[in-house]
């Protein structure tokens, strides 16, 4: 009877191990398959041909950057920010609810990435965006690793807009706050002082003139 119980326990342990192994393997295969599904755009691709594409399905490694003078934009373009009074507010499920000045924002470790912005059926901009290392920012606020959602708001006033992203997309740097584009400070019409850059999301999610972040753990 003792040997039988031991055999059953060993069998259950082996089955659990196999389940864990194949579960991890299946997740890895899913990730690789998703990456394979992206279409690699050849160098010289005209951005006008991308306006009806899904950014999640495009590999833009060869895509030329859009000259900043040719960048098109959407939504409000003339919001004025008094940078001496402006603050980035971080609240919600954090240990430290903080307000940061623009110089304090610039002092954080930076994150830079080429990301394609598509406004469906209208335009496509491919820019080199530079902004805040979001993990460092969230650590400053005392955010937990299990943050589920982060909501960004901007600008203040009657044109206020909010968008919510999964916490994992922000922590991974897929979604971040940018203050430069193509090596230049973010122009006013593109959301100065901070705007969302959201890889694989359509441009309507890229909130401009961001002044507030709200974190949720549940």
HELIX and SHEET records of a PDB file:
HELIX    1   1 UNK A    2  UNK A   36  1                                  35    
HELIX    2   2 UNK A   47  UNK A   50  5                                   4    
HELIX    3   3 UNK A   55  UNK A   57  5                                   3    
HELIX    4   4 UNK A   68  UNK A   70  5                                   3    
HELIX    5   5 UNK A  102  UNK A  106  1                                   5    
HELIX    6   6 UNK A  134  UNK A  140  1                                   7    
HELIX    7   7 UNK A  167  UNK A  171  1                                   5    
HELIX    8   8 UNK A  188  UNK A  190  5                                   3    
HELIX    9   9 UNK A  203  UNK A  205  5                                   3    
SHEET    1   A 2 UNK A  39  UNK A  40  0                                        
SHEET    2   A 2 UNK A  58  UNK A  59  1                                        
SHEET    1   B 5 UNK A  98  UNK A 100  0                                        
SHEET    2   B 5 UNK A  88  UNK A  92 -1                                        
SHEET    3   B 5 UNK A 210  UNK A 216  1                                        
SHEET    4   B 5 UNK A 149  UNK A 154 -1                                        
SHEET    5   B 5 UNK A 161  UNK A 166 -1                                        
SHEET    1   C 4 UNK A 110  UNK A 119  0                                        
SHEET    2   C 4 UNK A 123  UNK A 132 -1                                        
SHEET    3   C 4 UNK A 175  UNK A 181 -1                                        
SHEET    4   C 4 UNK A 184  UNK A 185 -1                                        
SHEET    1   D 4 UNK A 110  UNK A 119  0                                        
SHEET    2   D 4 UNK A 123  UNK A 132 -1                                        
SHEET    3   D 4 UNK A 175  UNK A 181 -1                                        
SHEET    4   D 4 UNK A 195  UNK A 198 -1                                        
END                                                                             
